[in-house]
Amino acid sequence: MAVKTLLAGGDDVVLKMVIGLIEAQGCHVIGAHEIAPDLLAETGPIGAVSPSADDWRDITRGAEAAEALGLLDVGQGAVSVGGRIVALEGVEGTDAMLERVAHLRAEKRISQHRKGVLVKLCKPQQDVRADLPSIGRSTIENARKAGLAGIAVEAGRALVIEREALISAADEAGLFVIGIDRGLAGGTP
């Protein structure tokens, strides 16, 4: 039964099974956010740059797509450009998805005039002790190469790795990074 579940499930199914196995041995599993709560994104801008009205439209669309993707236990991220979803994160991960967006933009298959936004949300059914969405300096660099305006992550349920270096890189690249409330996906603040 366990092998069938592992083969049929996505990351969330596998991680929940592993946590169950560990806890069945008498151990208590805790999440990174419980050890280092300062890694969690807070609501609002993280850095000097803030999203524009057009960026908020992309944040809303990206959040809708990331929510649907998470319900399917596929991935945590989506890219919206001009209100159109142009990429969904799969097993390749965020950095590879952003490389794909950069390639599509270079081939002029994505608007050259609209920047777009990466949105990362925790999967709705995700056990928050495992696999919280995270962003770091490589995410900033790949978002810059993809021509994006910025990145939105779920406040309180996404990790910001090397925060000061991330902020410095984002500010230097002119990218916004913002923590959003999950309920905010319906519109601007």
Steps between C-alpha positions, in 0.01 A plus 500: 500500500778748591684442171181562297438822695856618441485426129158661452550809716674829456751662735240571767387137518858377525600757765194425714581130480863561604387721791258226606776239493732720708230581754401132521849446642423737786669809357333839465550674163517879504534746214784737420266791573464375860878504550569823310175701475696800369534313169128536430383769260292772663211684337611794287806603302829329578743757365477846345293425188120463507265350240309721255129469421589278200719287725205453737294364213777247432525418872127427509509279189819327613351431843190347343717272286735408786198414717357269230840345437546437873161330527624256237820442705713594200694813596497825695573769242355672196608785274248751367588756232239757405232307689578180305650190661814416303661238724409257775753334728534125466747250634785703343468766772485877503844581356450272198152646443649851501770389255218374275328841528826675404532270199140563393554875533820480294301317230241781517227254604436719807434874482813709478313802642343354813718374779294255706517348846597171664254394773581220747238368742500214745284215369161519675534147641875530569629387837687820591769301677633395160571671168388858557547715190832680514683773315864597508758693301483249211125567477569873470768445235280265296201737527725780372617285206135416425422873479253494789400802710501305825405214724204449734507232770248394760559690825548273800528189280805563279868511589727791403853360498795735568258791538752787496682364192165438329381855573828645374485295179131587441553871561804503272303323226198731548276204590233504766459220752177499696327281754130462427214361702336200336162676507657797318501301176168667419647848455738772604550606863 
